[in-house]
Amino acid sequence: MPQDERYFGERLRELRRAAGLSQPRLAKAAGVSVSAVRDFEQGRREPTFGTLVKLAAGLGLSLSAFDPPTVTPRPARKLKEK
């Protein structure tokens, strides 16, 4: 699970809006219920892999669209010697 439990729902909402789709239109395009889309976006449920594939297809995107952003670790700072 991503570090932020709400990541998936927020990302789904962001992608849906960017595609110009309402929840009912995405649900129809993906072949899932409107309540499922709503629950995913509100963080009440997480999709199975099969449902994730359907959502990506309904949005016209690849599964990688749901990948969390990568965080590049900052180089370690050297400690000052006394």
C-alpha positions in Angstrom: 0.0 0.0 0.0 1.3 3.5 -0.8 2.6 5.5 2.1 -0.6 7.6 2.1 -3.7 5.5 2.5 -5.7 8.0 0.5 -3.3 8.0 -2.4 -5.3 5.7 -4.7 -8.7 7.5 -4.2 -7.1 10.9 -4.7 -5.3 9.7 -7.8 -8.4 8.1 -9.3 -10.4 11.3 -8.8 -7.5 13.3 -10.4 -7.3 11.1 -13.4 -11.1 10.9 -13.8 -11.4 14.7 -13.7 -8.5 15.1 -16.1 -10.3 12.8 -18.5 -13.4 14.9 -18.2 -15.5 12.0 -16.9 -18.2 12.0 -14.2 -18.3 9.1 -11.7 -21.2 7.5 -13.6 -19.4 7.8 -17.0 -16.2 6.3 -15.6 -18.2 3.5 -14.0 -19.9 2.7 -17.3 -16.7 2.9 -19.3 -14.9 0.6 -16.8 -17.8 -1.8 -16.3 -18.0 -1.2 -12.6 -20.7 0.3 -10.4 -21.0 4.0 -9.6 -20.9 3.2 -5.9 -17.6 1.3 -6.4 -16.0 4.4 -8.1 -17.4 6.6 -5.3 -16.1 4.2 -2.6 -12.6 4.1 -4.2 -12.4 7.8 -4.4 -13.5 8.3 -0.8 -11.0 5.7 0.4 -13.6 3.3 1.7 -12.5 0.5 -0.6 -9.5 -0.5 -2.7 -9.9 -2.2 -6.0 -8.8 -5.7 -6.8 -6.2 -6.1 -9.6 -9.0 -6.9 -12.1 -11.0 -3.8 -11.2 -7.8 -1.7 -11.4 -7.3 -3.0 -14.9 -10.9 -2.0 -15.8 -10.5 1.4 -14.3 -7.3 2.1 -16.2 -9.0 0.9 -19.5 -12.1 3.1 -18.7 -9.8 6.1 -18.4 -7.8 5.1 -21.5 -4.6 4.8 -19.5 -2.1 2.2 -18.5 -1.8 0.8 -15.0 1.3 2.9 -14.5 -1.0 5.9 -14.2 -1.8 4.8 -10.7 1.8 4.3 -9.6 2.8 6.5 -6.7 5.4 9.2 -7.4 8.9 8.0 -6.8 10.8 9.9 -4.1 14.5 10.3 -4.7 16.3 10.2 -1.4 18.5 13.1 -0.5 22.2 12.4 -0.1 23.2 11.9 3.5 24.8 14.9 5.0 28.3 14.5 6.5 28.4 15.1 10.3 30.7 17.8 11.4 33.7 16.4 13.3 34.6 18.0 16.7 
